[in-house]
Amino acid sequence: MVHLDVPSGLGETEVEVMVILQPISEPAAGGREDFAWSPGFFERVVGGWEGEPLARASQGEYEARERL
């Protein structure tokens, strides 16, 4: 059983909604490990910058705001 409460923002206008239920024939490929860093990634990239030294520019003065 599927129950959907979907506000359309169209007020009293009639709308048509289509929902397609289709079984998945195969489990989805991959898992959490597909999103992990590859082995040795950090060893290859840490300290690898070879350009001009990076420097953070001045951030200016902190904005004074009204107290809430």
Secondary structure, DSSP 8 states (H G I E B T S, - for coil): --------S-TT------------SS--S--GGGGS--TTHHHHHTT---SS----------------
